């Protein structure tokens, strides 16, 4: 397309061709760059593309995409368009499913903002889950306090598991990617081994957890027509706020963001990058540990001997990517992934293969990666331009490039002019 | 009618927000050495990038040897006989000279092997013919910077270039190597090549160029015969006003030692001793310049001073206190300010806002930090406003501008503002004016002198001998990680300093000079 434009322009006049085509391309570039500059807009675009692709696939397998959207609408709002009934329980389920995804997304995102790749949210989640189950079974059953303690201990467990990775990184410069992957397995098998040793446990479950440790909230269940929604959702909301506050508003967040964006400059400015690694991984681990607690104490009324990884940690990576690792972004992105998960059975009942949701979430992640690629290309283009612009701006300080007379104003502006005789 | 090797007619190249070349004309005669003179950012490099096909012009025409040419990529340029030697060499370090030269166009034998022998012969021939003195079989990593540059020149000659563009070729060379380069350029001209020399160094233009095209702010100022134009006239054309080359400063009044380095040894990235048993004292109220060619341990020394790298032995004393093992933040609190050599790597967090960057070293204490660990963003912005005003930092959105959106000069001013606001005892400045225009350079120099006059100790590291000579009170020359000689800047002989930068010991230089005198 671009080629044909260029050719026709070339036929009209050789001298105008390059200017015409490249300024059009320049305008497109600028618009593209302005668009790409906004993380939020890019994420929305990426999600829209994912749904578009999902729609096309549904069409390709000969089903009606309207059914897919009807199912997702029902999962989100409780409205069943085809039958005209409303059941608020679906909303509750959606939020309940989203809760651990938001928390593991925060875990991934927090480390990412500090420049670390936390593949270990899964392991930290398992540690949190296991600690919560033990605390539920063995701590005194004091109402409210019992559940609070379980949740706090789970967060601490996750924090320790994550902080360990940060410490390995700081002390031995061990790659956090490798360390977290290995610790995921260790956490998993450790959890199985320990949980099976609980008296009364068999190979897949422990005795029932006492009511005092559970996060069930009667009023939420009544409100959502008996859904699985529990206090865990409030934990997630509180974490989103805490995440935003720590990251954007505190000294700690400032140091972590600086380290994440330019470790060298942060260190040269006196920020302790090693401490940043430990702190950020510990906080990331705490978020994942909370996800474990929410699942252990909210979704099941017995402790589980894990048969496989629950994969919340890994989905969290995608959640953080789509949510741009900002508090609000991760919250919304977690709700999106939760929606795709909670919509599955509804889609199936409408004849849409439930795998479509997996394809959509997979594609969204692929598109997010493409976005990163687009950024790299734009940044690369940009750098070429910045060199020229910086140079020219240095000549005409303050961007006073619009000096048509080319008057020999003093290049350094007012103050530097004092150097003249 | 005169034949031109290169004609660029009304070439315009705009980038978002700036016109780098605005209807620029350049006519280079066949077989001449033509200088393109301009300050950093005048549009010289953009113009040459257009000629070499790295950028496509928005408007304008290029004629090569009288024929219209469309140069859309460096391959087109090479096919037209244009070669370019960049400021930063594009060589593979563990390949030989010949391997580097044939890279991308390897000659094959009939069996498909690379025919290095034949290539080596040709490289040797070319090297001989142009007086380049390069061994075709030498490994790049064993060559001096000057020799590497000659390899780059050979690379263009090997590709049959007869129009050579040299982009700021002297920036990385010692004064002696610059002289050798000038001889090479004359030889190239003698063999009928056309040379376009991009530079902002007037002396080099006077030494080799016949004509000179001056650019300012992306526009033509004019083309002059070099022989008929005085250096001061060239400078005035370049800057747009009369320039004083000297830094105005009164005599230094050195006081107590502020920085003392005692046989400091620092390992470099390759595990060797980049700084070897280096001792140096900087007193309050003086500027000590560390002169030397890039890569002689300056970067490692500065990083060790700043606390980024740990020295392997020796001691660093700041106001008598041993800070050798002290972390960065504690050094800052002890009165160390550091303007790093690489402002993008160590100086700024480009993705953060200007006010955040200005607070990078002090965000953890009041007024930017509030009790309880929260940040006071209003205080941060107010402080930024003050520094922006004081140091004349131009930023489109003020404190909220992203650091990456500032021009190089303003980024540097921001760093200097942050460092001077620490009210330091010792100011370590590395390459403070690299890539900046004359106005910004004057300003930064004046600030550094003002700090000296306030009784601060200043250690200046610069690869620009001119800068060291004009700004400093005392010069210490570093070569291979050690101080090879120290002298007062006033009345220092540039050739003597240059010789020491190249590793000649003071006693040897004096002996040689005495010998020359007795022969002459």
Interface residues (C-beta under 8 A of the other chain):
Chain A: X14 X15 X16 X18 X19 X22 X23 X26 X30 X249 X250 X251 X252 X254 X255 X257 X258 X261 X262 X264 X265 X266 X267 X268 X269 X270 X271 X272 X384 X385 X386 X387 X388 X389 X390 X391 X392 X393 X394 X395 X396 X397 X398 X399 X401 X403 X406 X408 X409 X410 X411 X412 X413 X414 X415 X416 X418 X419 X420 X421
Chain B: X12 X13 X14 X15 X16 X17 X18 X19 X20 X39 X40 X41 X42 X43 X45 X46 X55 X56 X57 X58 X59 X60 X61 X68 X216 X217 X218 X219 X239 X240 X241 X242 X244 X248 X306 X308 X327 X328 X329 X331 X332 X338 X340 X345 X346 X347 X348 X349 X350 X351 X352 X356 X359 X360 X361 X363 X364 X369 X373 X374 X375 X377 X392 X394 X396 X404 X407 X408 X409 X410 X435 X436 X437 X438 X439 X440 X442 X443 X446
